[in-house]
Amino acid sequence: MAFATRKSRNTVIAIGNQSVRGTFVDPAANVMPVSNVSLGIASVAVANPEYTGSIDQQGDEIAGKKLTLSFDVNLRPPGGSDVPAANAYLLGLLFQNAKMSEVRTTSAIPASPEALSSGSTTGFTGGAGVTGTLDLYKAMLVQLLGVSSGFSGISAIRTNSASKVFELCETFGSSLSGNYQIPKQLAYVNSVSSVDPVPLSATVWIGGVCYDLVDCQVASLLLSVQTSTRDSATIPMARITMDVTLYDYADESTPTIPALGTTPKFQNGKQFLSKIAVGGSGFELNFGLQSAAAPNPNMPTGDEGGELVSKQITLTPTLLAYAKADFDTIAKADAQAKHSFFAMWGSGAGGIVAIVIPDARFSHSGPDIGQQHVMESPQLWVDVLQKGAAIVFPYPA
């Protein structure tokens, strides 16, 4: 009798929010394309210490199993002409599970572009259409229509004061003037509250077998954004590992996913560090997550499933090494002052991705001469701050 073989490419993941821990919620309607899927299933074994009357030892006893799910997701923006509904952007569910808050700005601020009252090369003072609350607009994107009505006119807000003075994450060639507007946008911002993130349910189809997973918790989140050049192209990725519990599994055909279009490449965009446009081969934003399961003998697995217990965000750009007079990374690391980072790429409403780090501190890094150009890869520490890191998708008019 011949059995049908299981094909590796017949693999799909679906995810959805749970209402309570321990209760599986079927996420089958929320299928998403992924790559590099690995569902690890490992026995939890305990050695049997009993003597057998000989030098032979009994085999380990199996106490249970531990599962991890790893996969990559293209860092594809939500698309569409307007900000998606709450929790509709599936990659955003994973960001929220990594303890980020979903912030939906569904109306432009102000409703119509208004003139800034004064400007410099790195900021401006807003008018009556914005609210004078400290850091209310921190890590959001703003469109400077006096610069451009398109991509180049979009910048990131590092901070705003109660007197409506806005500091940006980049330096322009001349003092800003004209109209400005904060466009509609979908953002995921770092949250430092003590509230635990909502657990997820997931279903993984691998070659015709369906695995239902409950109490899924993101245990590792890394955004890898590499520069695409004339010589080689790379797709920006979110690399994710989750602690999961097996709820059930059965034979079931893998669903198909319609084509979602291309993923914007990191080129023809912006990369500003310390408000200076710097070149480089890309960057990695690591959320530094750690999860642990609280022991509980009342549960079938003996514990309550993975929960986040630690988070430390770091940014590691791979930069072109510049002359000391141009960009001195050693001095920046010595001084331990805070510097902003802003990267943006893509085009059109719903098709742009931005990463905003308002404040980060340099660590030391030496020159790397292993390639044709001298490079540096300083790690930057993102301190514990609300909105300390943001992933933003704008919808400019």
PyMOL commands that set and color helices and strands:
alter all, ss='L'
color gray80, all
select helices_A, chain A and resi 90-97+151-153+329-335
alter helices_A, ss='H'
color red, helices_A
select strands_A, chain A and resi 11-17+31-32+35-46+61-74+100-105+109-115+118-119+123-125+141-144+154-160+165-168+179-182+184-190+200-206+209-226+237-251+270-273+276-277+280-286+289-295+303-311+314-320+339-346+352-362+375-376+380-381+390-395
alter strands_A, ss='S'
color yellow, strands_A
deselect
rebuild
show_as cartoon
